[in-house]
Amino acid sequence: TQQTLMDNVKSAQFDYYGNDFHCDANKDGKIHLSELQSCSVSPNDKIIRVDINLTMKSGNYAEEDFVGQAWLRNRSTL
């Protein structure tokens, strides 16, 4: 059977950040997924943090925003 993990999600955004500062093309101090993909053979191995932004809405209730971060374990920050 199929189970619902989450209902009433109006929008979801996931931003991925890496740890290889050689890939910081625009020199803003943040290594975005697109920069990792441009300069690395295996960008997924260099992701250390995921920012999560959800906007929820149910029926006549007002929209509500939820923001969180997930840090991947066992990844070097250097």
Residue, then its C-alpha position, 0 to 999 in steps of 0.5 A: t500500500q502507498q503511504t502519504l509522507m506529507d500532505n498540503v505542501k504548496s511548494a518545496q525548495f531544496d538547496y544543496y551546498g558543498n565543501d569544495f571551495h575550489c568550486d566557488a565560481n562566483k566567490d560568494g563563500k557558498i558552494h551551490l550544487s550547480e557549481l559542484q556539478s560544473c567542477s567535480v566528477s562526483p558532486n554528490d560526494k561533496i554535498i554537506r548541507v541541504d536547506i529545506n523550505l516548505t510552504m504549507k496550506s490546508g483548506n481556508y487556513a493561511e499559508e505557513d512557511f517551514v525552514g530547516q537544514a540537514w547536515l550530512r554526517n561523516r563529511s569533511t568540512l574542509 
